[in-house]
């Protein structure tokens, strides 16, 4: 004896997430000095954030990353720093957002924010780093530590997002 036609959703179980795939929201890149060198939304569900706020976010994240690296009591395998962690913040999970960071050997930080449960963010960050190396660093007019303003990099990131979307792993 059931209640046929009862389609009530239990509290805490959103129905939208069952039909939509999780998505990356924003990409930002911070140079080794803490300056924001690139930022962009990665999809239509990304919140709108102004340029001044992005500059503040980039420098604040850089500072928090440095503090986390110095204050970390855990020394991970392969860590070259005898006084703390090399990597600082790698992932932050909050109620409605995930932040993943890849710091390169030169100190540049690639950061993606995404909806919770978005898969393969680490892979996406590594591939964006390769695109940065191929598109920005090989551009004879690009200067290190300066904002990335090359259309080749932007279109390569767009193609990467489409590739992740087409294989059903990522959505813009």
C-alpha positions in Angstrom: 0.0 0.0 0.0 2.0 2.9 -1.3 1.0 6.4 -2.3 1.1 6.2 -6.1 1.9 9.6 -7.6 3.7 10.9 -4.6 6.7 12.7 -6.0 7.8 14.7 -2.9 11.5 15.2 -2.7 13.0 14.6 0.8 14.4 17.6 2.5 18.1 18.1 1.6 17.9 16.2 -1.7 17.9 18.8 -4.5 16.4 17.5 -7.8 18.3 19.9 -10.0 21.7 18.3 -9.3 20.3 14.9 -10.3 19.7 16.2 -13.9 22.7 18.5 -14.3 26.4 17.6 -14.3 28.7 19.5 -12.0 30.7 22.3 -13.6 33.9 24.4 -13.1 33.0 28.0 -12.3 36.1 30.2 -12.5 39.7 30.0 -13.4 42.3 32.4 -12.0 46.0 32.5 -12.2 48.3 34.2 -9.7 52.0 35.0 -10.3 54.7 34.2 -7.8 54.4 37.7 -6.3 50.7 37.4 -5.7 49.5 39.4 -8.7 46.5 38.3 -10.6 47.6 37.6 -14.2 44.4 35.9 -15.5 40.8 35.4 -14.5 37.7 34.3 -16.3 34.4 32.6 -15.8 34.3 29.0 -17.1 30.5 28.7 -17.6 27.1 30.4 -17.4 26.6 29.3 -13.8 29.7 31.2 -12.6 28.9 34.1 -10.3 29.7 37.5 -11.7 32.7 39.0 -9.9 34.2 42.4 -10.7 37.8 43.1 -11.6 38.7 44.8 -8.3 37.2 41.8 -6.4 39.3 39.4 -8.5 42.5 41.4 -7.7 41.6 41.1 -4.0 40.8 37.4 -4.3 44.1 36.7 -6.1 46.3 38.5 -3.6 44.4 37.1 -0.6 44.6 33.5 -1.9 48.4 34.0 -2.5 48.8 35.1 1.1 46.7 32.3 2.5 48.6 29.8 0.3 51.9 31.1 1.7 50.7 30.9 5.3 49.4 27.4 4.8 52.7 26.3 3.4 54.6 27.8 6.3 52.2 26.7 9.1 51.7 23.1 7.9 53.0 20.6 10.4 52.7 17.8 7.8 55.6 17.1 5.6 54.4 15.2 2.6 56.5 12.6 0.7 58.7 14.3 -1.9 58.6 17.6 -0.1 61.8 19.6 -0.6 61.1 22.2 2.1 62.6 21.1 5.5 60.4 23.6 7.4 56.9 22.8 6.1 54.9 21.9 3.1 55.9 22.9 -0.4 52.4 23.1 -1.8 50.3 25.2 0.5 46.6 25.0 -0.3 45.8 22.3 -2.8 42.0 22.0 -2.2 39.3 23.7 -0.2 35.9 22.3 0.0 33.0 24.4 1.3 29.3 24.1 1.3 28.6 25.2 -2.2 32.1 25.4 -3.8 35.3 23.6 -4.3 38.6 25.4 -4.9 41.6 23.5 -6.4 45.0 24.9 -6.8 48.1 23.8 -8.7 51.3 25.6 -7.9 54.1 25.3 -10.4 57.8 25.1 -9.6 58.1 28.7 -10.5 55.4 29.7 -8.0 52.6 30.5 -10.4 49.3 29.3 -9.0 46.5 27.9 -11.2 43.2 27.9 -9.4 39.8 26.6 -10.4 36.6 27.0 -8.5 33.8 24.6 -9.2 30.6 23.1 -8.0 31.0 20.4 -5.4 31.5 16.9 -6.8 32.9 18.2 -10.1 35.3 15.5 -11.2 38.8 15.7 -12.6 39.7 19.2 -11.5 43.3 18.2 -10.9 43.6 16.9 -14.4 42.0 20.1 -15.8 44.5 22.2 -13.8 47.4 20.3 -15.2 46.1 20.6 -18.7 45.6 24.4 -18.3 49.2 24.6 -17.1 50.3 22.9 -20.3 48.3 25.3 -22.3 49.8 28.2 -20.4 53.3 26.8 -21.2 52.4 26.3 -24.9 50.4 29.4 -25.6 51.6 32.2 -23.2 55.2 31.3 -22.4 56.0 30.6 -26.0 54.5 33.9 -27.2 57.4 36.2 -28.0 55.3 39.2 -26.8 54.3 37.8 -23.4 56.3 39.0 -20.5 56.6 36.9 -17.3 54.6 38.0 -14.3 52.3 40.2 -16.5 48.6 39.6 -17.4 47.9 36.9 -19.9 46.2 38.6 -22.8 46.7 36.1 -25.7 43.7 34.9 -27.7 45.5 31.7 -28.3 45.5 30.8 -24.6 41.8 31.8 -24.3 40.7 29.7 -27.2 42.9 26.8 -26.1 41.1 26.8 -22.6 37.8 27.0 -24.4 38.7 24.0 -26.5 39.9 22.1 -23.4 36.5 22.8 -21.7 34.7 21.6 -24.8 36.8 18.4 -24.8 36.0 17.7 -21.1 32.4 18.4 -21.8 32.2 16.1 -24.9 33.6 13.2 -22.9 31.0 13.7 -20.2 33.5 14.7 -17.5 33.1 18.5 -17.4 30.4 21.0 -18.3 30.8 24.7 -18.9 
